[in-house]
Amino acid sequence: MDKKERMLKRTRELISIDSPTGFTGKATEYAKNALEEMGFHPSVTRKGSVLAEIGGEGEPLILTAHLDTLGGIICEIKANGRLRISNLGGLKAVNCETENVRVYARNGNIVDGCLQLCNASSHVNPDLSKTERTFDTTEIVLDADVSSKEDTLALGITNGCFVCFDPRFTVTETGYIKSRYLDDKLSVAILLEFAREVSEGKLKLNRRVYLFLTTYEEVGHGGKGGLPEDAVEILAVDMGCVGDGLEGSERKVSICAKDAHGPYDYNVTTKLVNLAKDNGLNYAADVYLNYSSDAQAAIGAGYDMKHALIGPGVYASHGYERSHVDGMINTYELLKLYLSC
């Protein structure tokens, strides 16, 4: 199995683990176990992030990606037994209609269902196409024999239970990776492959490197605590934006110069751009006006570090996302150029 196949396999495994913000325990366990199998000694923070020193000496740097994803949480059990949900992170109903879900009851039951428009039959509802899709006009229809609130409660489902959407992961013959939650599990897979090559002696680091796989990024505070105090720099590996007005694409590694909260470190960003350019990588430098990262969160929390952001280009972010193996490989190669001797 080559590097590309390993990263794709790791991405598939990570995406198969339901881990919306606030419900990331199994993803944390997976990442910790993976690093232990490589011979590292990871620890888990109180918030469930995974931290491991992977080697090198001098000028400590944090490599970070996030394990948490979008999802939903039940905020009402209706009289008919169906569920109204509140979004976790930037999940939007318009991107989720007719998507299959798993509802995790706190008694251990997992109940399947589907997000549908309320009164979803077109032969019954002539205004179906005119209705704005929100989480008030849609509902979770359970794949269980329920017709009342009491029926649903009897399954152990209550307000506050988590709702996880089917990712529908696939890789096309042309190399496109399509799935929910490529933001940011594709980047986690890239970092775990980087750590694996370090552990096997295939990469020699040019400085001390910590791996920090966070939770709660999707709600803005994944990088605000638990970071090594001796670190002088943080490099977030997160999805690159693809859309109108941007240079990024699914086949490129994206380098973010500024996001919604402000610019990234000029010197670090310049070095990343020059490395990509001088070594023939397919890359884009862009400004993301509706975006933030754990590197930016760390700076906002008061950490005195240089910060930067790169990642594989991802189209249709926070929906049914698409990237490409080329973007994945270009991101890996830029990390290798920046951090190895």
C-alpha positions as CSV (number, residue, x, y, z in Angstrom):
1,M,0.0,0.0,0.0
2,D,1.5,3.3,-1.0
3,K,1.2,6.7,0.7
4,K,-1.9,7.7,-1.3
5,E,-3.7,4.5,-0.6
6,R,-2.8,4.7,3.1
7,M,-4.2,8.3,3.4
8,L,-7.4,7.3,1.6
9,K,-7.9,4.3,3.8
10,R,-7.3,6.4,6.9
11,T,-9.7,9.1,5.7
12,R,-12.4,6.4,5.1
13,E,-11.9,5.0,8.6
14,L,-12.0,8.4,10.2
15,I,-15.1,9.5,8.3
16,S,-16.9,6.3,9.3
17,I,-16.6,7.4,13.0
18,D,-19.5,9.7,13.9
19,S,-17.9,12.7,15.7
20,P,-20.0,15.9,15.7
21,T,-18.7,18.6,18.0
22,G,-19.4,17.5,21.6
23,F,-19.5,13.8,20.7
24,T,-16.0,13.0,19.6
25,G,-14.9,10.3,22.1
26,K,-14.6,7.5,19.5
27,A,-12.6,9.7,17.1
28,T,-10.3,10.7,19.9
29,E,-9.7,7.1,20.8
30,Y,-9.0,6.2,17.2
31,A,-6.4,9.0,16.8
32,K,-4.7,8.1,20.1
33,N,-4.6,4.4,19.3
34,A,-3.1,5.2,15.8
35,L,-0.3,7.3,17.3
36,E,0.4,4.7,20.0
37,E,0.7,2.0,17.2
38,M,3.4,4.2,15.6
39,G,5.4,4.2,18.9
40,F,4.4,7.7,20.1
41,H,3.1,8.6,23.5
42,P,0.0,10.7,23.0
43,S,-2.0,12.3,25.8
44,V,-5.7,13.4,25.8
45,T,-6.6,16.8,27.0
46,R,-9.7,17.5,29.2
47,K,-11.6,18.6,26.1
48,G,-10.7,15.4,24.2
49,S,-8.0,16.7,21.9
50,V,-5.0,14.4,21.2
51,L,-1.5,15.7,21.7
52,A,1.7,13.9,20.8
53,E,5.4,15.0,20.4
54,I,6.5,13.3,17.2
55,G,10.2,14.2,17.3
56,G,12.8,16.8,16.2
57,E,14.7,19.4,18.1
58,G,14.6,23.2,18.3
59,E,11.9,25.9,17.5
60,P,8.9,23.9,18.6
61,L,5.9,23.9,16.2
62,I,2.4,22.6,16.5
63,L,0.8,20.8,13.6
64,T,-3.0,20.8,14.1
65,A,-6.1,19.5,12.5
66,H,-9.5,18.8,13.9
67,L,-11.4,15.6,14.7
68,D,-14.9,17.1,15.2
69,T,-17.4,17.6,12.4
70,L,-20.8,19.2,11.9
71,G,-23.9,17.5,13.1
72,G,-27.2,18.0,15.0
73,I,-28.6,17.8,18.4
74,I,-32.3,17.2,19.3
75,C,-34.0,20.3,20.7
76,E,-37.7,19.1,20.5
77,I,-39.5,15.8,20.3
78,K,-42.8,16.6,18.5
79,A,-46.2,15.4,19.4
80,N,-46.0,13.0,16.4
81,G,-42.8,11.5,17.6
82,R,-40.6,13.3,15.0
83,L,-37.6,15.4,15.9
84,R,-36.6,19.0,15.5
85,I,-32.9,19.5,15.7
86,S,-30.5,22.4,16.3
87,N,-27.3,22.5,14.2
88,L,-23.8,21.9,15.6
89,G,-21.4,24.2,13.8
90,G,-22.3,25.4,10.3
91,L,-24.6,22.6,9.3
92,K,-27.5,23.9,7.0
93,A,-30.8,22.2,6.4
94,V,-30.7,23.0,2.7
95,N,-27.6,20.7,2.4
96,C,-29.1,17.9,4.5
97,E,-32.7,17.3,3.2
98,T,-33.3,13.5,2.6
99,E,-30.0,12.6,4.2
100,N,-30.0,9.5,6.4
101,V,-29.0,9.9,10.0
102,R,-28.2,8.0,13.2
103,V,-29.7,9.2,16.4
104,Y,-27.6,8.3,19.5
105,A,-29.8,7.8,22.5
106,R,-28.2,8.2,25.9
107,N,-29.3,4.7,26.9
108,G,-27.0,3.2,24.2
109,N,-29.7,2.8,21.5
110,I,-28.8,3.9,18.0
111,V,-31.9,4.7,15.9
112,D,-31.8,5.3,12.1
113,G,-33.8,8.1,10.5
114,C,-33.9,10.7,7.8
115,L,-34.1,14.5,7.6
116,Q,-37.2,15.4,5.6
117,L,-39.2,18.5,4.9
118,C,-42.2,18.7,7.1
119,N,-45.1,17.3,5.1
120,A,-42.7,16.1,2.5
121,S,-45.0,14.3,0.0
122,S,-45.3,16.3,-3.2
123,H,-48.6,14.7,-4.0
124,V,-49.9,16.1,-0.7
125,N,-48.0,19.4,-0.3
126,P,-48.2,21.6,-3.4
127,D,-46.0,24.2,-1.8
128,L,-43.1,21.8,-1.2
129,S,-40.8,23.5,-3.6
130,K,-41.5,27.0,-2.3
131,T,-40.7,26.2,1.4
132,E,-37.4,27.6,2.7
133,R,-35.3,24.7,4.2
134,T,-34.4,25.4,7.8
135,F,-34.2,23.3,10.9
136,D,-37.7,24.5,11.8
137,T,-39.3,23.5,8.5
138,T,-37.6,20.1,8.4
139,E,-37.7,17.2,10.9
140,I,-36.0,13.8,11.6
141,V,-38.4,11.0,10.7
142,L,-37.3,7.9,12.7
143,D,-37.1,4.5,11.1
144,A,-39.1,3.1,14.0
145,D,-42.7,2.5,14.8
146,V,-43.4,5.8,16.5
147,S,-46.4,8.1,16.2
148,S,-46.3,10.0,19.5
149,K,-43.8,11.8,21.7
150,E,-44.2,8.9,24.2
151,D,-43.2,6.4,21.6
152,T,-40.0,8.2,20.9
153,L,-39.2,8.7,24.5
154,A,-39.6,5.0,25.0
155,L,-36.7,4.4,22.7
156,G,-34.5,6.4,25.1
157,I,-34.4,9.4,22.7
158,T,-34.5,12.7,24.6
159,N,-33.7,16.3,24.0
160,G,-29.9,16.7,23.8
161,C,-29.2,13.5,22.0
162,F,-26.8,13.7,19.0
163,V,-27.8,13.3,15.4
164,C,-25.1,12.2,12.9
165,F,-25.5,12.5,9.2
166,D,-24.5,9.8,6.7
167,P,-21.2,10.9,5.2
168,R,-21.5,8.9,1.9
169,F,-17.7,8.5,1.4
170,T,-16.6,7.5,-2.1
171,V,-13.5,7.9,-4.3
172,T,-14.0,8.1,-8.0
173,E,-11.8,6.4,-10.7
174,T,-10.7,10.0,-11.6
175,G,-9.4,10.6,-8.1
176,Y,-12.1,12.8,-6.6
177,I,-12.9,12.2,-2.9
178,K,-16.5,12.9,-2.1
179,S,-18.0,12.8,1.4
180,R,-19.3,14.8,4.2
181,Y,-16.6,15.8,6.8
182,L,-13.6,16.0,4.5
183,D,-13.4,19.1,6.7
184,D,-11.3,18.1,8.5
185,K,-10.8,14.4,8.5
186,L,-8.9,14.4,5.3
187,S,-6.3,16.7,6.9
188,V,-6.2,14.4,10.0
189,A,-5.4,11.5,7.7
190,I,-2.6,13.6,6.1
191,L,-1.1,14.4,9.5
192,L,-1.3,10.8,10.7
193,E,0.5,9.7,7.5
194,F,3.2,12.4,8.2
195,A,3.6,11.1,11.7
196,R,3.9,7.5,10.4
197,E,6.7,8.4,8.1
198,V,8.5,10.2,10.9
199,S,8.1,7.1,13.1
200,E,9.6,4.8,10.5
201,G,12.6,7.1,9.9
202,K,11.5,8.1,6.4
203,L,11.4,11.7,7.4
204,K,13.8,13.6,9.6
205,L,12.3,16.7,11.2
206,N,14.1,20.0,11.1
207,R,12.6,21.2,14.4
208,R,10.6,19.8,17.3
209,V,7.0,19.0,16.2
210,Y,3.9,18.4,18.2
211,L,0.8,16.9,16.7
212,F,-2.4,18.4,18.1
213,L,-5.7,16.9,16.9
214,T,-8.5,19.0,18.3
215,T,-12.2,18.8,19.2
216,Y,-14.6,21.8,19.2
217,E,-13.0,23.5,16.2
218,E,-16.4,23.7,14.5
219,V,-17.7,25.9,17.3
220,G,-14.6,28.0,17.5
221,H,-12.6,27.0,20.6
222,G,-10.7,23.8,19.6
223,G,-7.3,25.6,19.6
224,K,-7.9,27.9,22.6
225,G,-6.4,25.6,25.2
226,G,-4.2,22.6,25.9
227,L,-1.4,23.6,23.6
228,P,2.3,23.1,24.5
229,E,3.6,26.2,26.2
230,D,7.0,26.0,24.6
231,A,5.7,26.2,21.0
232,V,6.6,29.2,18.9
233,E,4.5,28.4,15.9
234,I,1.3,26.7,15.0
235,L,0.4,25.4,11.5
236,A,-3.2,24.5,11.0
237,V,-3.9,21.9,8.3
238,D,-7.6,22.4,7.4
239,M,-9.7,22.5,4.3
240,G,-8.8,25.0,1.6
241,C,-11.8,27.0,0.2
242,V,-12.9,26.4,-3.4
243,G,-15.4,28.7,-5.1
244,D,-16.0,31.9,-7.0
245,G,-13.3,34.5,-6.8
246,L,-10.7,32.1,-5.3
247,E,-7.6,30.5,-6.9
248,G,-7.9,27.2,-5.0
249,S,-9.2,24.0,-6.4
250,E,-9.6,20.4,-5.3
251,R,-6.3,19.4,-6.9
252,K,-4.2,22.1,-5.1
253,V,-2.8,22.7,-1.7
254,S,-4.3,26.0,-0.5
255,I,-2.3,28.5,1.5
256,C,-4.5,31.0,3.4
257,A,-3.1,34.5,3.7
258,K,-6.1,35.9,5.7
259,D,-9.4,34.7,7.1
260,A,-12.4,36.3,8.7
261,H,-10.4,37.2,11.8
262,G,-7.3,38.6,10.2
263,P,-4.0,37.8,8.4
264,Y,-1.7,34.9,9.1
265,D,2.0,35.3,9.8
266,Y,3.5,37.0,6.8
267,N,6.9,35.4,6.9
268,V,5.6,31.9,7.5
269,T,3.0,32.2,4.7
270,T,5.6,33.6,2.3
271,K,8.0,30.7,3.0
272,L,5.1,28.2,2.4
273,V,4.3,30.0,-0.9
274,N,7.9,30.0,-2.1
275,L,8.4,26.3,-1.2
276,A,5.3,25.3,-3.1
277,K,6.3,27.5,-6.1
278,D,10.0,26.5,-6.2
279,N,9.2,22.8,-5.9
280,G,6.5,22.6,-8.6
281,L,3.6,21.9,-6.3
282,N,0.1,22.8,-7.5
283,Y,-0.9,25.4,-5.0
284,A,-3.0,28.5,-4.5
285,A,-2.7,31.5,-2.1
286,D,-6.1,32.9,-1.1
287,V,-8.1,35.0,1.3
288,Y,-11.1,33.3,3.0
289,L,-13.7,35.9,4.1
290,N,-16.0,33.4,5.9
291,Y,-13.6,31.1,7.6
292,S,-11.5,30.6,10.7
293,S,-9.1,27.9,12.1
294,D,-7.7,26.5,15.2
295,A,-4.5,28.4,14.5
296,Q,-6.5,31.6,14.6
297,A,-8.3,30.5,17.7
298,A,-5.0,29.9,19.5
299,I,-3.8,33.4,18.7
300,G,-7.1,34.8,19.8
301,A,-6.8,33.0,23.1
302,G,-3.5,34.8,23.8
303,Y,-0.9,32.3,22.7
304,D,2.3,34.1,21.5
305,M,3.0,32.2,18.3
306,K,3.5,32.6,14.6
307,H,0.5,31.0,12.8
308,A,-0.3,29.8,9.3
309,L,-2.9,27.7,7.5
310,I,-2.7,25.2,4.6
311,G,-4.9,22.4,3.4
312,P,-6.3,20.4,0.5
313,G,-8.9,22.3,-1.6
314,V,-12.4,21.3,-0.7
315,Y,-15.5,22.2,-2.8
316,A,-19.0,22.5,-1.4
317,S,-17.8,23.0,2.2
318,H,-20.1,22.1,5.0
319,G,-22.2,20.2,2.5
320,Y,-21.5,17.1,0.4
321,E,-17.8,18.0,0.0
322,R,-15.4,17.1,-2.8
323,S,-11.6,17.1,-2.9
324,H,-9.0,15.2,-4.9
325,V,-6.1,12.9,-4.3
326,D,-3.8,15.5,-5.9
327,G,-4.8,18.1,-3.3
328,M,-4.1,15.6,-0.6
329,I,-0.7,14.7,-2.0
330,N,0.2,18.4,-2.6
331,T,-0.6,19.2,1.0
332,Y,1.5,16.3,2.3
333,E,4.4,17.3,0.1
334,L,4.3,20.9,1.3
335,L,4.4,19.7,4.9
336,K,7.3,17.6,4.1
337,L,9.2,20.5,2.4
338,Y,8.5,22.8,5.4
339,L,9.3,20.4,8.2
340,S,11.8,17.8,7.1
341,C,15.5,18.1,6.5
